[in-house]
Structure formats: structure tokens, C-alpha cells
Amino acid sequence: MITQTRFYRTVAIILSVALVASLFPQLRWVQSLGADSAYAAASNDYAPAIPESVSRAALSALGDAPLTAEWDTWDHMTGLQGRNSSGVLARSANNQVATDGFINPLSISRVQSAYFPGEITNGSLVVTYTIRNNQLPVNLPQVTASADLTDTVAALQNFQEQKTQDPNTVHNVLLVDMFTIYGDFISAVPCPDQQVGEYAWNLGDIPPLSGITVTMQLNAPAVVVDNLSLDNGAQVWGTYHGQAVSAAACAVTLSPDTVSGEPVAAYLQSAVDADKRDDYIVQRASGLCSPGDAFTYVQGLDYEAYKGSLRGARGTEWSQAGNSLDLSNLLVALLRSNNIPARYQHGTLSVPDAQTLILSMFPTTGPVVGYVPDGAEVSDPANDPALLAEAQDHWWVEAYIGGVWTAMDPSFPQAIVGQTFTTPDEPPLAEVPGAMRHKVTVTLETEMYQSITYLMDGFIYTEPLTYTFTTAELVGNPLTFKQLVNTQRPPFYPTSCGVFCWTHYTYVPYLRVGDSDTLVIGHQYWELLSDFPFGQQAITGAWLHFDVQDAEGNTERFTREVGDRLGAVERLSNNRIRGLIPSLLTAQVLDRFNAGASSLTHELDNYTIYFDPSWMSVAYAAASGDELLAAAPRVLAIQAVGSDIEAALNGETQDISGALLLDETSDMVVDTTQAFNRMMGATYVTLADGSAQDLGETGLVRTYPNSPRITITAFKLEARQTVTETQYVSTQGLDLLHDHLRGIAYPGQAKNAEQVYQMARGMNDTFLEKSVGEMLLAQPGKSAAGILQAAAEQGITLIYADADNLEALGNAVISDEARGRIWQAVDQGYGVLVPRQMVDWNGEEAIAWWQLDLETGEMVGVGEDGTHQFLVEAAFWMPIFALTITLLTILIDILMARWRWKEAIEMTWNAFWEEVVRQASGAGANDPSTLPYQDILQATKAYMNSNPHVWPTGFGPPTP
């Protein structure tokens, strides 16, 4: 009998070998599931497929169990009975990844200042058109590896000046609008040409990922009886690669102040879940002018089961999928954006209808290989109680069309306008109830040590900042966390201190929401560091907590350390005195919290926190790179050198180059690092999303976000005290704080495919994090993936430990900090795979481990500091310009390379299956040995190896 622990240990060891060597390409995922068994069955030498670069000796070195026993367990676990079968089903890589780009390179969207007379101010209506070029640029900044700062900035400036020369520029853009008798034109910016009631704007050329706005003012009627059109719908033309392109906007309309005797305002408002003014919604709505068009579009998206409003309209648009409430959110937003009143209805579906929705998540198209042995547990999602409860909680929309409230249920593909599948159990709603919204509460917790009261009261804990967001409003709106730091010391410090010196640090924490000017400012807190034996009041630690709450009120907490003056070893030590840390009861505090100690955090530290309850938009990720590019001219304007920035850190007030103040340099540093943080996070999430969908589709596991993932990119300055001075060292990191995706095996698929998928995805994400970090930072960084890879290269075996065999850690020669964190993980129910000894990583000892959730199969790499992050250290001023140099170039390169990679896999797999069908339909159809699988596989590998451009940089082709 295979126990759960044994199951995970075996699979973890096998997959860790496959992944330590490289990222997990899609073909290897197929092989790890036994997906090649259908055509490998002809071989008498069949064995479970793993990368050929991994030797059996290396496998044997990974665990204490004999090699044969490991293989027998793997065979039994996956159902490889008789060496000819497969324990799970798999499918070739023909999944359709949702694309959020618009096929037409030119688009136009419209936003009105008012949608009914009651909203109009001073009798005039303001209409803003945004005309965008949606294409990615072809020309990129050309910067050589040996370029100095001057060369780099000059190249960036030259790129900015020549953006309109990009081949993907849309040229000669012309906007035209004609108004009805109800639309009285007043003015516009820029000014138009007018001829016979037609207004035209010559807008010139629009570079890729750029846009132009036109704002016009109209006299509006004071009373509207029925929906009223003020124009015929603006149209825009241009030329793209010598071909004419065009786009049209929906007409400017006004609704009456009331519908069916009710005020219309509530049914046309923007809401956090259905923001009709959101750029992505407005752009999509511009091509869906009628209610029927909007309904048909949303109905064509995928249904996914979860409860509550998780993604909102934008996240549903990005994912091209959602549950019944999120699909309704998107439909409401699209309707209201085009001035069609809309509201929500709620009811409970019958079990058969709920099962219909659940089964719609599992498309049956595409060839499948492998089979599930008799007696194996198989997936039956249609009868899963949790999924049924989620699907039965049902929402749909009512739109006010032709004077009547008309039902629209976009969850059912076969539904028609006016059809409902259950009866409402409450009155219609203008917006989603607060209890149905998924939320994230961000809290900064601080820990204070007071030398006088510590013995009696211990630490003092406060929460100077806490704020709750809905997950819908955080889609594409990452939070930036920073703290203002004010330093006060005696005049002429330190020579005039007298007997005792002191330093007073005041901290003001705040959050910035996305690109907006919205700031959530916390309460200030402070510390007093002193040479006086009883004068210390020190902030010993600060942590950001993220409490994620679902629509049923369940809450899970995730924590990221902001600063810690004590360290994990002391905090995890068992040598406590009534819960107090002994070192804080001795004279060591005078050294630790003296007047010369640095602040807990630096003012230039900043964290960008992505909450992703949906798939990431590729267009958004590309735009984040463009934002970083836009910050480059400030680098040129300041041209700060390292010594000037270091002087700024030390509080000096001299000018830079006799022109600009040092605080402007600090602003430039903050802007640049924030822009890079955002690009780095968006790049990682976008690539991880695509990889997760590919892995799931290939392994017949439906995967999607059912809670917000949390990805943090951080820029930090740390003061390192040397013998003669304090040196500032910067760190740039990427941290996968919460990387959960739901995985549901297809009906009839082996149930254990869910756990195998989660392990493969978690390992893939860990290595992808390393790959993205190294590509964007142009240098190796410290990461769990890198350390584990180094352990494999150094022949260091792995030890598996969980609650049943914690004693296995007794033979591990690892740091006390790592051992303490592993004990904590095991105590919380995790399994751990850790190298038997410390690893030589770039000349220093380091350690990392795989942490496995024994319930879900999710696996993540963990570093010695307890985080799941990729980290690069450098002298402070170096990475800022290095980060700017990378800019958009790498982002677009890896995003575009991924699509080429996907196309290549699809092409080779299609060729294989065409040959299978041809052989099976002819002579020898009943003889599997006649299938030319070996030739096809070799041709596939040869194609991949001879065309390296089809693999994203850092991924590498599969080993032939």
C-alpha cells in the first residue's frame, strides 16, 4: 500500500530531478505524466520518461531508498502496470490561450462625463475619445553591454525621439464625427476642421502602445424622454503597413432620468466590481454597441466555478473567464459603458443545471493519450460537493431594453436573451453586496522594544497602517508600499552629544494604489536610539500582513518581513526566559540600539505588490515596460553619479552638477525602481500564467485562480557597517508569497493528476522566477532554485522530512536558522526536501529547500530567510542604471518568444497526430508497433534544437 507521505515523497523526488536541471518544458510535463505511453508501448525497453540528462546514478543519490524501490513506487503510483500503461491521461499542446489584445491595431474608446440629464453640470457634456495603437513595437533601444551611463541614456533618448519610425506605427490617423440635431458642438481639444456639419481631427502618427485623446464639449438637452443619440458614432482611420485600418466608437447617448419609475442613476453607476470607466472595459465596449452584442461576447467566455465577486469586470476580461457573478460583472460594465441600464439578479440553480456549468469547464476537443487503470480513483467534478455549491450560487443580469427589464444569463452557452434558469430569491440589485466580495486587508505590524519595560511587558505591538481592498479593484492596480523616514539628532552630532548621544527616527507608512494619486497613509511611529543604558525605545521588527478573505468569510494570512533587527535565529531559539529573548536583557542592547544605528528601513525602500485573482493581461505587462522606458529621460536629466547618491543617503544637501537638488535624485531613484518593480512583477506573472495554462491543458487538469495570488517585487537598501564606514547595499527581489491556483482533473482523469500538476507547476514557477530575475537584472541572483540546482551539481543528496519522520533532519548539516524554519514548516503539516548539507553558492554557504503541501500537492522553493524569492545584491547606484538599461527590450523579447515556443510545440504535435491517424486508418491499424513514433519524436527534437529562436531565452530546448 502506498501511503500519502510515500506518494508525495516519490513524486517530489522524481520531479525535483527533472526540474533542477532546467525549467519544465511542456514536452517534459507530458512525459512525466506518462503521456507518451500510447506510442511508447511498442518498445520493449520502456521506462518512465524523464530528461535523458538525468542519470540513474543521480536519481539514486537523491534519496535513501534503493533505486529499484523508487521506480517500483513510481510505477505503482502512476499505474504503469506491466510497463505498457499510463496512470494518467494527457493531451497534446493545442490549448487556446486567451488573448486580450485586439486584432485591429487601431481602436477608439469613448467616455462621457454624464449618461443622463441628472448628471450633467452647467448644461454641457464632455466626451473624451482615446485612439490607441495596440501593437507591440518592433524597434527597441539598442544598448551594448559595454555602454557607460552617457551612452545608455543617449540611446534611450534617441529611441524616444524616433518612436514614430517604428514599423508598427499607425500613420495619418484621422478622427471624424457628425452630430445629430440633439448634439450641439461647442469646442474640442485639439481643434477640429469643420465642413457641412462634419468635424475632423488630423492626429498624425501613433507609435506602438501609444494613444491620443480628443476631448469635446457639447450642449446637452435638459430633458430626455427615451434614449437619445447625440452623434452617429465617431470613426477613426489610419494606415498600418501600407494598408487602411479603421475603428468606430459607439454613439454618444443620454438616458432618461428614470426607468420604470425608478431613478436610473443606480443602474448606470460605475461600481468596484463593474467599473464602466475602466480603460480595458471601455476599449472592449467600443465594439459592442448593442445589448445583444455585449451579451454574445460575454456568453462566449469560459465559465469557472468559485463563489463571490473575485475578479470584477477587468479581471474577467483579462481571464476571458469567470463564475456567474464575475461574468455578470463584465456584462453589467459593458452595458453601462454604452449607457444601457443594467442590474443583478441572484438565485439557486438546480443540481442538473449546476452540473452543466461544471462540465462546461472541461472541453473535449483535442487528442488524448494514455489511460487510467481499472480501480484507480478518477475525477468526477460534476458530483463534487464543493463545486456544486459554488455553481448553484447563481447570478445573472437584467438590462433595460426597449422599455422592459430583460434577462441575460451569460453563464450558459445555449441561453438566449430573455431566458432564465432559476427564479430570483431577492429583489434586483444595482451592485454586488459587500459580503460577496473577496477582499484583501493589508496591515503593517511593528514590534517595539523598551529597555525599561521589556522585562515586565515584553514587546509592544502596534498596527500603524491597515486598509481593506476588494480583490476586483486590485486587478492591474499593484500596491506600492513605502515609508517616509525622518531623522533627528543633536546639533553637530556626534561631537556635541555630551555624555550620551541619541537618534530619533520617525516613520510614516503609506500605500499607493496603481497609477492613481490615491494614497492610504498610516499613522506615524517612532523610535529613540541612545547610548544611555535605559534610553532605548527601538523598533525591532516590522511585517506586512495580507489577510485574504473569500466570499464565505474564510481568511488566510500571508506575511512579508519589512525589517528585523533580531533575526530568525534568536526568534526561533528555545532558550527563552518567560518568552523573553536573553540577548535583550543584557548590555548587548547598547551595541544593537545605539545612537549610530541605522534606521530599520530606508526611505528609498519600496515594495510593489501584485494581487492577481485573474490571469495577467499581456498588453498590461507590455505597457508596464513602456512605463519604465518613460522614466529613462529623468536619468538623462540628472546624470547622478554614485558618490552623489551616497551623499544623499547620508543626508547631505549639496547640489548635483550645480543644478538639481539631491532630493530630486531620490525622486528619480524611487520612480525608476518602482517602474522596474512593476515591470518585473508583470513579466513574471504573465509568463507564469501562460505556463500554468499550458501545463494544465496538457495534463487534462483545469486550472484557474480562485483566490488572489500575491507576488512582491522589492527594492531595498541595507546599511552594512564596515570597520571604517557604513556602506549601503541595494537588493532587488522577486518573491512568490502566495502562488496558489486551483487544479481540477478532467472527468475520468486520474485523481492524482491534480497533485502531480501542482508539484510540477510549483517547481516550474520557482525556476521561472529565477529565469525572469536573471534576465531582467542581467546577473545571477540568490534564489531557492539556484541553490537547489547548485546542490544537484555538487552531488549533495536530498533528505525528505515530514511529521512522520522529522528525525531525518538529524543528519542534515544545515544552519540553525534553516533548521528552525523547517521545523516550523513540518509542524504546520508540510513535507520538506532539503539538501543534506550547506551548498557552496558563489563562494558562500547557502541552503534552500522544497516545501510541499501534503493536502494539495503544491510545492514551492524556500530560502534560508523563509521567503520564496529571487534576490540580487549590488552597490547601491549600480542596479538603478542597469535596470533602466534592460527596459522594454527583454520584456517584449521573452513575451513574444513564448508565443513562438507555443506555436512550435503545436506544429510538431499536430504533425505527430496526423501521422498517427494516417497509420491507424490503414494497414496494420491494430498493430501499435507500426506507428513511426520514434521517427516523429526524433524529428520533433531535431526541429527544436535546430531552431533555438522558438524557445524563450533561459528556457532552452529539451535534451535530444
Secondary structure, DSSP 8 states (H G I E B T S, - for coil): ---HHHHHHHHHHHHHHHHHSS---HHHHHHHTTTTHHHHTT-TT------TTS-HHHHHHT-SS-HHHHHHHHHHHHT-GGGS--SS-EE-S-------S-SSSEEEEEEES-SSGGG-BTTEEEEEEEEEE----S------TT--HHHHHHHHHHHHHTGGGSTT-EEEEEEEEEB-TT-EEEEEES--EEETTEEEEEEEEE-TTEEEEEEEEEE--S--SS-EESBS--EEEEEETTEEEEEE----EE--SEETTEESHHHH---SSS-TT-HHHHHHHTT--SHHHHHHHHHTSEE----SBSSHHHHHHHHTEE-HHHHHHHHHHHHHHTT--EEEEEEE--HHHHHHHHHTTS---S-EE----TT--B--GGG-HHHHHHHHEEEEEEEEETTEEEEE-TTSTT--TT--SS--SS--BSS--GGGB-EEEEEEEEEEEETTTHHHH--EEEEEEEEEEESGGGTT--EEEEEEEEEE--TTTTTT-TT--EEEEEEEEEEEETTSS-EEE---EEEEEESSTT--EEEEEEEEEEEEE-TTS-EEEEEEEEEESS-HHHHH-S--BTTB-GGGGSTHHHHHT-TT---SS-TT-EEEEEEESS---HHHHHHHHHHHHHHHHHHHHH---HHHHHHHHTT---EETTTEEHHHHHHHHHHHHHHHHHHHHHHHHHHHHHHHHHHHHHTTEEEE-SS-EEEEEEEEEEEEE-SS-EEEEEEEEEEEEE---EEEE-TTSBTTHHHHHHHHHHHHHHHHHHHHHHHHHTS--B-HHHHHHHHHHTT--EEEE-TT-GGGGGG-B--HHHHHHHHHHHHTTEEEEEESB-EEETTEEE-EEEEEETTT--EEEEETTS--EEEEEEETHHHHHHHHHHHHHHHHHHHHHHHHHHHHHHHHHHHHHHHHHHHHTSTTTT-GGGS-HHHHHHHHHHHHHH-GGGS-TTT-----
